[in-house]
Amino acid sequence: MTITHDSEETTQDALRQALDPVRAWVWDGRELLPTCPTCGHRPDLPPPAPLPEGEPVIDVVADRAALREAARMVALLVDVMDQRRPPRQVRDLVHPRVLRYVAAVPADGSGSRGGARLLSVHPVQPHEGAVEVAAMIRLRGRRRALAASFEASGAAGWMCTTIRVL
């Protein structure tokens, strides 16, 4: 928003004059439609498209154990970022690039503990065999978003394949 003086014309004023300030306009999703010039009645919009044929798609039933495991692993990875846990403890649970990334995140400028804290965790399962986690962490005194993805890895359970602090 800009600060204007009484004598200056704003962009909104120009738009109001161009669209005829007396009548209202209706957006139908593609274009602006004017109302009736005599009575102000809004134009009838076309009915929505019919639903496609066939059975409705059923959402994936979330695997609660997988969601709990992913949330627990995010907590472990935040502990590694904060240097409360050595990286070797999560070595078998994550992809090597994740381990390198987590170990390289600077939790505290002085190298001391207490720089990373987990504030909230929100795991979801977009499809079978995958879990994605959105989390909020405190890192170096600031709130940061954390995104992680997990894939089912057979007998080993779930493996973290990607993690990023945003």
N, C-alpha and C positions, 0 to 999 in steps of 0.2 A: 504494500500500500504506500502511496506517495502522499506527501503533504502538499496541499494546494492552497492557493489564495482564492478569494471569492471571484476574482476576475479570470482565473485560469480554467481551462476546460480539461476535464480528465477523460481517460479512455472510456470509462463507464458512461459518462455523459454522452460521448460521441456514439456509443453503442445504443443507448436509450433513444437518442434522436433518430438514428438510422433504422431502428426497429419499430418506430411509431410508438411513442410513449402512451398513447390512449388505449391501445389494444394490448392484450397479453398474448404470449406466444407459447406454443406447446412443442416440445421436442419428442419426436416419435422414434428416436434412435438413429435416424438417418438424416433428417433435416428439420428445420424449424417450420411449424405450421401456424399460420395466423388464425386468430379466433374470428368469429362472425362479426363483420363490421357494424351490423345493426343491433344485434342483441348481446354480443359478447360470448355466445355459446362456443364451447370448445369443440373442435372437429372430432368426429368419431374415428377412432383408430382402428385399423384392421385387427381381426382376432388373431391370437397367437397361433403359431404353427402347431399342428397336431403332434401328439407324442409318437415316437417311432414304434413300429410293430415289434412284437416279441416280449419275452419276459424281462422284467426290470433287473438291472444289474445288482447283485448282492455285494455289499461291502465286505472286505476281509474282516473276519472276526479276529480281534486283536489277541495275541498270545500274551497273557499277563506275565507269565514267567520270563518271556523274552524281553518285555518292557522293563521288568524289574532288573534283569541282568544288565541291560544296556544302561539303565540309570546308575546301577552299582559300579559299572566299569567307568562311567564318566566321573564319578566321585573318586575312583582310584587314580584316574589320569590327572585330575586336578591336584590330588595329593602329590603326584610325581612333579607337576609343575611347581608346586610349593616346596619341593625338596623334603617333604615329610615321609616320602616313600621312595626307595631306590628304584630306578627304571627296570632293573632286572626282575622285580616282582610282577611286572605286567608284560614282560617280554613275550610270553606265550599267548597273550590275549589280544595283541594288536599287531598290525602290519608293521614291518620295520620302518617305513617312512613315517608312520604315526609316532613311533617311539623316538625317532630323531627330532620330529617337530616338537613334541611335548618336552623333551629334554632341552631344546634350544630356546623355549619361551622364557624370556627374562621375568621371573616372578617378582623379584625385588632388586632394585639397583645395587644394593649393598651385598647381595648374595645371601642374606639371612632369610630365615623362614618367616611365614606369615604374610607373604605377598599375594597369595591366591586363595580365595575362598569360594566355595560353591554356594550360590544363593537360591537358585531354583532349577528344576529339571523337568522337561516336558518331552517324554518319549512317545513316538507314534509308529505305527506299522503300516506303511503305504501298500505293501504287498507281502505275500508269504516269502520268507527267506530274507527279509530286510527290516531293519529298524532304524529310524532316524531320530536324533535327539537334538532339541533346541534347549540350551541352558543359559542361565545368567550367572556370571562369576564376577567376583571383585578381584581385579588384577592390578597391582601397584597403586592401590587407592582409588581406582576407577571402575565403574560397572562396565562390563564388556559382554557381548554375546558370544556364545560358543556353539558351534554346529558340529555334529558328529554323525557318521553313518556306520552301521554294523551290518554284517552279512553272516548268515548261517554257514558254519564251516564244518559240517559233518559231525564227527565224534567230539571234536574240540569245543563244540557249542557255538558261541557267537564271537566274531572277531571284528574289532574296530578297524575299518579300512580307510577312513578319512576323519580328520578333526581339524577345525580351524577356529581361531579366536578372531572375532571380527571387531 
